[in-house]
Amino acid sequence: MLWLFQSLLFVFCFGPGNVVSQSSSTPLMVNGILGESVTLPLEFPAGEKVDSITWLCNGTSLAFIVPHETKSPEIHMTNPKQGKRLKFTQSYSLQLSNLKMEDTGSYSAQISTKTSAKLSSYTLRILRQLRNIQVTNHSQLFQNRTCELHLTCSVEDADDNVSFRWEALGNTLSSQPNLTVSWDPRISSEQDYTCIAENAVSNLSFSVSAQKLCGDVKIQYTDTKMILFTVSGICIVFGFIILLLLFLRKRRDSLSLSTQRTQGPESAGNLEYVSVSPTNNTVYASVTHSNRETEIWTPTENDTITIYSTINHSKESKPTFSRATALDNVV
């Protein structure tokens, strides 16, 4: 019955005798922050008594209000889903708390008087408050000492309502989250680049120093170059030492082989025999080289006569002598 009463009252207020006028051809844009509250302002027609006010969201009725001069207004919530989050000010403006993303949409207020009706339209956007801005960079140092910076700006949970721009010395360099610049420390002083991220309800900024970023790259570049030079030098020294050792070893082997070849033919003639006449003693035949002194053993008396002989065999065939003849020759 309550819903039927509200519907009949709504039809009565906007019957054929009333003219509906819209306060503006363009809806009023209202921005709300996710999780917070927002107010849709309402203005009454000047000098007219208001009979009723109806608030709608996307064409669906939210509340029906009948003002009274002597007592509290009659407020009928027609949408239980949002009823607990809806409030009205003394001027019957709509307050919506604990905003959610689904609250985004078109809102309107229809103000009825005895002679006319006024329609106020709103567009509500629910936006996230920006947080956690970051700038990532990739720096490259060229041989001419020019530093090239690739900067990228971002925020947490960014959407299409977030805009980015880069500024330096108060001038806008780019309206995109990415920026590429070249910085030469020889002709430029210390330079800061600032990223500004903003939406309709908040903004954040973050600055980076070109001198610091390029200085880090310079140190890294110098260290890498020094390491390469050091490693190359060590490799060259070790290579030189290895070649020197191989050369010395080869030369030593060559000298040794040459000495053996020189002494080879003389080795056969370096043997000689030393004889001692047997006088009831043992005779030793000592074979020595030509460059060594001859060693003679002194025989002792009453010993058995024994002859020790060292014979150098030759490839040439020699006549065979009897044992007696060989013994006679050792004199």
DODREN-743825 format. One record per residue (C-alpha): x, y, z. Coordinates in steps of 0.05 Angstrom, whole numbers, padded with zeros to 5 digits, always signed. Example, Ala and Ser with C-alpha at 12.3 -4.5 7.8 and 13.67 -1.06 7.14 Angstrom:
+00246-00090+00156 +00273-00021+00143 
***
This chain:
+00000+00000+00000 +00058+00048+00016 +00088+00036-00053 +00020+00049-00086 +00012+00113-00046 +00081+00138-00068 +00066+00122-00140 +00000+00159-00139 +00032+00218-00106 +00087+00219-00158 +00037+00218-00215 -00003+00273-00182 +00058+00317-00174 +00078+00308-00247 +00009+00309-00278 -00011+00344-00342 -00018+00412-00308 +00055+00414-00285 +00115+00433-00328 +00181+00398-00314 +00243+00441-00323 +00315+00419-00319 +00362+00464-00282 +00418+00452-00331 +00427+00415-00397 +00493+00385-00372 +00491+00341-00309 +00533+00364-00251 +00596+00322-00245 +00609+00300-00174 +00670+00260-00153 +00670+00213-00094 +00729+00177-00060 +00722+00102-00052 +00703+00086+00020 +00686+00157+00039 +00623+00201+00033 +00595+00248-00019 +00539+00300-00021 +00495+00316-00081 +00474+00389-00070 +00401+00409-00081 +00374+00479-00095 +00301+00498-00085 +00261+00544-00132 +00262+00614-00104 +00196+00639-00074 +00158+00573-00084 +00133+00522-00034 +00160+00452-00046 +00108+00397-00044 +00154+00337-00054 +00224+00314-00072 +00242+00249-00106 +00313+00223-00111 +00330+00173-00166 +00392+00133-00186 +00397+00109-00258 +00322+00118-00264 +00305+00079-00200 +00274+00115-00141 +00317+00120-00079 +00274+00163-00033 +00210+00203-00032 +00207+00264+00013 +00148+00308+00034 +00170+00371+00070 +00129+00402+00127 +00136+00472+00157 +00113+00454+00227 +00140+00383+00236 +00194+00337+00210 +00191+00318+00136 +00164+00251+00114 +00221+00210+00084 +00205+00144+00051 +00264+00101+00029 +00245+00063-00034 +00311+00026-00044 +00328-00018+00016 +00396-00036-00014 +00423+00034-00005 +00375+00057+00049 +00426+00048+00106 +00478+00090+00071 +00431+00147+00051 +00421+00211+00091 +00392+00279+00076 +00413+00348+00099 +00366+00403+00122 +00362+00427+00050 +00345+00355+00028 +00412+00345-00007 +00431+00272-00015 +00489+00244+00026 +00516+00176+00008 +00568+00145+00055 +00616+00086+00050 +00621+00095-00025 +00629+00034-00069 +00649+00029-00142 +00578+00007-00160 +00552+00073-00134 +00578+00105-00198 +00521+00129-00243 +00469+00181-00259 +00429+00213-00203 +00371+00262-00206 +00326+00301-00159 +00255+00320-00179 +00228+00379-00140 +00153+00389-00146 +00114+00452-00130 +00041+00470-00142 +00056+00502-00209 +00120+00469-00235 +00172+00415-00227 +00247+00423-00229 +00296+00367-00248 +00368+00369-00224 +00416+00318-00254 +00483+00293-00229 +00537+00245-00252 +00573+00211-00195 +00643+00181-00205 +00676+00139-00152 +00752+00145-00153 +00808+00114-00115 +00855+00159-00077 +00924+00153-00109 +00980+00121-00069 +01048+00090-00076 +01077+00129-00135 +01140+00099-00164 +01191+00117-00218 +01232+00064-00253 +01292+00083-00295 +01340+00055-00345 +01402+00097-00356 +01455+00090-00410 +01522+00127-00414 +01552+00137-00483 +01625+00146-00503 +01614+00221-00513 +01595+00225-00438 +01521+00238-00455 +01473+00203-00409 +01406+00179-00436 +01350+00169-00385 +01288+00126-00395 +01238+00142-00339 +01171+00108-00325 +01121+00133-00274 +01066+00090-00242 +01017+00087-00184 +00983+00031-00148 +00915+00009-00178 +00917+00060-00234 +00856+00065-00279 +00834+00108-00338 +00819+00167-00292 +00893+00175-00274 +00935+00223-00314 +01011+00231-00314 +01057+00287-00334 +01131+00302-00328 +01158+00370-00309 +01227+00402-00304 +01240+00474-00281 +01165+00487-00283 +01158+00466-00355 +01116+00406-00378 +01160+00358-00417 +01109+00302-00428 +01037+00284-00413 +01052+00210-00413 +01078+00164-00358 +01142+00151-00400 +01197+00202-00411 +01263+00196-00449 +01315+00252-00442 +01389+00262-00455 +01432+00297-00404 +01503+00321-00414 +01539+00339-00349 +01589+00382-00387 +01537+00432-00410 +01480+00421-00361 +01475+00435-00287 +01441+00388-00238 +01372+00372-00265 +01311+00344-00230 +01253+00312-00267 +01186+00308-00231 +01129+00260-00246 +01059+00283-00226 +01003+00232-00222 +00933+00258-00209 +00859+00244-00214 +00798+00284-00194 +00806+00270-00120 +00881+00266-00106 +00950+00276-00135 +01021+00252-00122 +01090+00272-00146 +01159+00241-00147 +01226+00273-00168 +01290+00241-00193 +01359+00272-00202 +01392+00263-00269 +01460+00275-00238 +01450+00218-00188 +01423+00169-00239 +01477+00184-00290 +01530+00186-00235 +01512+00114-00215 +01517+00093-00288 +01585+00128-00294 +01613+00091-00234 +01586+00025-00260 +01615+00040-00329 +01684+00058-00301 +01687-00003-00256 +01668-00049-00314 +01721-00018-00358 +01774-00025-00304 +01756-00097-00292 +01763-00112-00367 +01831-00079-00370 +01855-00117-00308 +01832-00185-00333 +01862-00172-00402 +01929-00152-00370 +01931-00214-00327 +01916-00259-00386 +01972-00226-00427 +02023-00235-00370 +02005-00308-00360 +02009-00321-00434 +02078-00289-00438 +02103-00331-00379 +02077-00396-00411 +02110-00379-00478 +02176-00363-00442 +02176-00429-00404 +02162-00468-00468 +02219-00432-00503 +02269-00445-00447 +02249-00519-00443 +02256-00527-00518 +02325-00494-00517 +02348-00538-00460 +02327-00601-00496 +02362-00576-00559 +02428-00564-00522 +02425-00632-00488 +02415-00668-00555 +02473-00629-00586 +02520-00650-00529 +02502-00723-00536 +02516-00721-00610 +02584-00688-00599 +02608-00738-00547 +02579-00801-00582 +02637-00818-00630 +02690-00809-00576 +02658-00855-00525 +02685-00916-00559 +02756-00892-00553 +02753-00872-00481 +02766-00942-00456 +02836-00965-00440 +02868-01023-00405 +02919-01018-00348 +02960-01080-00338 +03002-01105-00280 +03051-01162-00286 +03029-01220-00245 +03078-01236-00188 +03036-01286-00150 +02985-01232-00140 +02916-01215-00164 +02915-01170-00225 +02859-01121-00236 +02846-01090-00303 +02816-01020-00293 +02779-00988-00351 +02777-00912-00348 +02757-00854-00393 +02809-00811-00424 +02791-00751-00382 +02798-00788-00316 +02860-00810-00279 +02881-00883-00282 +02868-00920-00218 +02915-00978-00201 +02901-01027-00146 +02959-01052-00105 +02960-01127-00101 +02969-01164-00036 +03013-01223-00025 +02992-01296-00022 +02928-01283-00059 +02901-01326-00114 +02915-01297-00181 +02849-01274-00212 +02843-01231-00273 +02783-01185-00283 +02776-01158-00353 +02725-01110-00383 +02720-01117-00458 +02686-01066-00502 +02647-01103-00556 +02647-01074-00625 +02603-01087-00684 +02665-01107-00724 +02682-01180-00723 +02747-01194-00685 +02788-01258-00685 +02777-01304-00627 +02838-01320-00584 +02848-01375-00536 +02846-01361-00462 +02921-01366-00454 +02934-01317-00510 +02885-01267-00481 +02919-01271-00414 +02987-01260-00445 +02964-01197-00479 +02944-01164-00414 +03014-01141-00396 
***
